[in-house]
Structure formats: C-alpha cells, structure tokens
C-alpha cells in the first residue's frame, strides 16, 4: 500500500479539518467549547449562553444574552402549513423522522436565500422550534389536541420543552429545568462526531442550511450515535432491582452482547460529561425521582467496568436522568437534536467560511478489469435470490 493509499477504517485518527469550535479528548481527557471547560459551562452557564458561544464565537454579555433569549422566544411558534404536515405523520413514526421532516418542510417555507445573512437566522429558528415541532406532533397523534407552541418569552429552552410536554399549566420544577438545561449543554457539541462530520460534508457542496441539518439528523438517528441513550433506557428498564441487573448484565457479557452507553472512541479515561450527568441523575433520585433506577444504573456501571474496564459515556446516565423527569424514551434522541443543532450550526458556518469540497477516496478491492459478457451468456448468481425476494 502506497503512502497515498493509507487507510483508516472509519477515518479513525484522521484529521480532516481545522476548527476553532471544540477540543475533544486531548491526551485522552477533557472537553472544551471554544476554550471553555465543559465542567465550568455546565456549572455556571445556561444552554442559551452556550448556544450563543458556539454559533457566534464568544460568551454573551448580559445585554446580548437578553436579546438572544428574546430572539429564540420569537422563533418558537411554527407556521400553520408545517402543523398541517405534522398532523399527517402517523403516531407510529419515530420522533427523529418527525424532526427530519419538520426541518425539510420549514426549509420550503422559510428558505435560505442569502447564505451569509440567513444561516444565523435559520440556526436559531431550528434550535427554538424543534421542540415545538416534536411536541405539536406528539399531542396531536396521542390525543388529537392542536396545542399552542408559544410559551412565556422568559422561558428557557428547557422550560419551553417541559411546558409543552406536560401541558398541565404548571411551572416545571427548578430541578427538572436545570437537569434538562445541563443535559443540553453537555450534548451541544463534540467535534467531528458522525453527525457533525456529515453536516460538514453536506455543507461543503454549498447546498442550503436545512439540507445540512437534515443530513445531521439522519446520521444522529443511528443507534451507534444518538440512539444510544434510548437503547440504554430500554436496557435499564429490564431490571426491576439491583440483583436482577447484576445477573442480567453478567449474562449479557457472557454472551458478548453489546451494552449501550459505554465506551467512547476518543476518551481513554472516561467521558468527562459522565460525572456531571450522573450527579444530576442522583439528585433527581433523591428528590422525588426513582432511587431504584439510579441504583440499577450504578450496578450496571460497576459491573461493566469490573468486567470490561469500560466507562459509561454521556448517554448512559442521560437515560435515567430523562426518565426521572418523565420524558418518553423515544424523545431522548430528539432532545439531543435540539441541543446539537448549536454545534451543527457552528460547523456548517465554519465549513462555509473556508470551504473545500470534502471528497475522500476509497481503496478499490473489487475485480480486476474483465471483458464484458453479453446477457445471453450470463448464468444466474446468488444475487438472483435477492431479486426474487423483492
């Protein structure tokens, strides 16, 4: 293999871009957004501040933050035409498909005309309205309710989501709001994760902003990326107590079954986001949540580390965090979308600012050149079975 043909499966360890957005796993540890440690952002900031940081490049002043929150609030309602489309999506659809469709439809109603000017508007429009799209569809398909997607202008993104989810007219508890807000911060950006890389590949063709986000949503839908938190919750729900969790996980490991929510391609010494979200899961379990679920989660963590030396990633304790707040399991990844749209937007904007078409090549492993065979001389192959099954 020549130097020009060096191959890294899955592009592992390959640098394909220069970026000032995020550092992940430098020397196997740590996560920074534009130079700020994720621990500090989760402890002292809000999701809206982090969204501003990622999209505009710096933390906002008080005046900038106030204006930005008003902007997001003004973008939360969704047009009637989009609501009509959402009502036609069946209740059996995966919520990720709802968001992908909603993004595409909004792109036809509020298209990107001038990319340099419109990209910031579209980014903020999607961050603000994805929760509205999801929950309008949810309530329509579950109960036939056409809900208002407008809440108080003072509501944070987390508060807006919880109000639309519950529709009980009550203010969500501060604990629930803060837990969701912190999770949005933790999920907001992660370098060239598959969905962000997909968004940049799409952006490199100079297509519109909505197409880039649709690419990212479709990529995030996969269980090896965004779907891991849902898979983790499905796993945890199988165990009514710690004893069943211990025996169940040991049996899974014996069968070499994959346990979702563990390990990470970049972090060698554990995901720095995990202790943060784990603490929130613990707080919820101590204040009206589900202590058994948290205890089961701890047992699973302990056994997997003891047997496989694998650490939990952000997805694992996000599952028990969201569950204790009352968020449906199939909404876990859509919440990831609301959050990561900030990071996707930052990558799309950055790619456009210094663009070159991303077009890698493959190492060909097929047949050597061979003569063409006329159809009357060809015999059936194993592929004929695939055709007959259609």
BELTAUR-V894133 format. One line per field, one symbol per residue. ss: DSSP state (a for helix, b for strand, c for the rest). psi: psi as a letter, one per 20 degrees, with the letter a starting at -180 (. if undefined). burial: I if it has 24 or more other ideal C-beta (glycine too) atoms within 12 Angstrom, else O. A space follows every 50 residues. Layout:
ss->???
psi->???
burial->???
This chain:
ss->ccaaacccaaaccccccccccbbbbbccbbbbbccbbaaaaaaaccaaaa aaaaaacccccaaaaaaaaaaaaacccccaaaaaaaaaccccccaaaaaa aaaaaaaaacccccaaaaaaaaaaaaaaaaaaaaaaaaaaaaaccccccc ccccccaaaaaaaaaacccccccaaaaaaaaaaaaaaccccccaaaaaaa aaacccccaaaaaaaaaaaacccccccaaaaaaaaacccccaaaaaaaaa aaaacccccccbcccccccccccaaaaaaaaaaaaaccccaaaaaaaaaa aaaaaaaacccbcaaaaaaaaaaaacccaaaaaaaaaaaaaaaaaaaaaa aaacccccccccccccccccccccaaacccccaaaaaacc
psi->prhijppopjkpjppiqpqkgqppkpkirqppolipphggghhiarhhgh gggggiiqqqrggggghghhgghijhqqqhhhhgghiipqhiqphhhghg ggggghhhhmrognghghhgggghggghighggghggghghhjjpnqpkp aphiprggggghghghkjjqpqqhggghgggghhghihqlblrghhgghh gghiikarghhghgggghghhqiiehihhghghgghiioirhghgghghh hghhjkqpoqjqqqhgohkqpihghghghhggghhimjcnhggggggggg ggghgghikpqqahhgihghghgiijpqhjighhhggggihggggghggg ghhmqpponrrqopjaqrpqqppqhijqrqrhihhggii.
burial->OOOOOOOOOOOOOOOOIOIOIIIIIOOOOIIIIIOIOIIOIIOOIIIIII IIIIIIOOIIOOOOIOOIIOIIIOIIIIOOOIIOIIIOIOOOIIIIIIII IIIIIIIOOIOIOOIOOIIIIIIIIIIIIIIIIIIIIIIIOOOOOOIOIO IOOOIIIIIIIIIIIIOOOOOIIOIIIIIIIIIIIIIIIIIIIIIIIIII IIIIOOIIIIIIIIIIIIIIIOIOIIIIIIIIIOIIOOIOOIOOIIOIIO OIOOOOOOIIIIIIOIIOOIIIIIIIIIIIIIIIIOOOIIOOIIIIIIII IOIIOOOOOIIIIIIIIIIIIIIIIOIOIIIIIIIIIIIIIIIIIIIIII IIOOOOOIOOOOOOOOOOOOOOOOOOOOOOOOOOOOOOOO
